[in-house]
Amino acid sequence: MLIREDDVTISDATTGEIIRELTIDPTRNYQPRKTRQRKTPRSEDRGVTDDSTHP
Protein backbone atom coordinates (compact mmCIF):
# COMPACT_ATOMS: atom_id res chain seq x y z
CA MET A 1 0.00 0.00 0.00
CA LEU A 2 1.23 3.46 -0.87
CA ILE A 3 -0.50 6.25 1.01
CA ARG A 4 0.06 9.92 0.25
CA GLU A 5 -2.24 12.28 2.08
CA ASP A 6 -5.75 11.06 1.14
CA ASP A 7 -4.68 9.04 -1.94
CA VAL A 8 -4.13 5.30 -1.57
CA THR A 9 -2.66 2.89 -4.13
CA ILE A 10 -2.80 -0.83 -3.45
CA SER A 11 -0.51 -3.06 -5.48
CA ASP A 12 0.68 -6.66 -5.57
CA ALA A 13 3.95 -6.88 -3.64
CA THR A 14 5.55 -9.35 -6.06
CA THR A 15 4.40 -8.10 -9.47
CA GLY A 16 3.80 -4.41 -8.77
CA GLU A 17 0.40 -4.68 -10.47
CA ILE A 18 -1.95 -1.96 -9.24
CA ILE A 19 -4.96 -3.61 -7.64
CA ARG A 20 -6.86 -0.51 -6.59
CA GLU A 21 -6.49 3.26 -6.38
CA LEU A 22 -8.76 5.36 -4.20
CA THR A 23 -9.09 8.64 -2.36
CA ILE A 24 -10.09 8.62 1.28
CA ASP A 25 -12.83 11.11 2.16
CA PRO A 26 -12.10 12.26 5.74
CA THR A 27 -15.70 13.43 6.17
CA ARG A 28 -17.02 9.85 5.81
CA ASN A 29 -17.20 7.24 8.52
CA TYR A 30 -15.81 4.10 6.88
CA GLN A 31 -16.35 1.83 9.86
CA PRO A 32 -19.39 -0.43 9.60
CA ARG A 33 -22.21 0.62 11.90
CA LYS A 34 -23.82 -2.82 12.14
CA THR A 35 -23.38 -6.32 10.77
CA ARG A 36 -24.63 -6.70 7.21
CA GLN A 37 -26.87 -9.53 6.09
CA ARG A 38 -25.08 -12.36 4.29
CA LYS A 39 -25.65 -12.46 0.53
CA THR A 40 -25.16 -16.24 0.43
CA PRO A 41 -26.48 -18.31 3.32
CA ARG A 42 -24.04 -20.62 5.06
CA SER A 43 -24.53 -24.38 4.65
CA GLU A 44 -25.92 -24.64 8.21
CA ASP A 45 -28.57 -22.09 7.29
CA ARG A 46 -29.68 -24.25 4.36
CA GLY A 47 -30.08 -27.38 6.49
CA VAL A 48 -26.87 -29.00 5.18
CA THR A 49 -25.13 -31.21 7.73
CA ASP A 50 -22.05 -33.44 7.72
CA ASP A 51 -22.75 -36.96 6.53
CA SER A 52 -20.50 -39.36 8.46
CA THR A 53 -21.42 -42.19 6.04
CA HIS A 54 -20.06 -40.33 3.01
CA PRO A 55 -16.47 -41.32 2.11
N, C-alpha and C positions, 0 to 999 in steps of 0.2 A: 504494500500500500504506500502510495506517495500522497502526502497531505500538504497542501500549501494554502494557508488561510482557510477558505471555505471550499476549496476545490480538492476533490479526492479522485485519484486514479488507482484502480486495482488491476494488477497484472499477475500473470503466472510467473512464479519465481524462477522456473527453469527455462522457459521459452521467451519470456518477456512480452508475450501476447497480452494486449490490453483486454481485460475481461469486462470492465465497467468504468465509466467516468461519470461523476456526478458532482453537484454543488450542494453543500449543506446549507439549509435555510435556518439560521439561528432563531427565527421567530416561531418555528414549529417544534412541537414536542414529538420526538420520534419514538419514545418509549411506548409500548403497548399499554393501553388503559385497562383492558380485560382480555381474557383468553378468547381467542376466536374459535368458531365452530370448525370442526374438521370437514374438509371437502370430501374425503374418502373415508368411510367408516372402517375402523379396525376390524380384524377378523372376529374378535370376541363380540363385537357389536352386531355382526351378521349371523351369530349363532354357530360359528365354525369352532370346532374343538379339536384337540389332538386325538388322533386315532392310534391307540397303542397296538392295534392289530395290523396296521399298515407297515410294510417293510421299509 
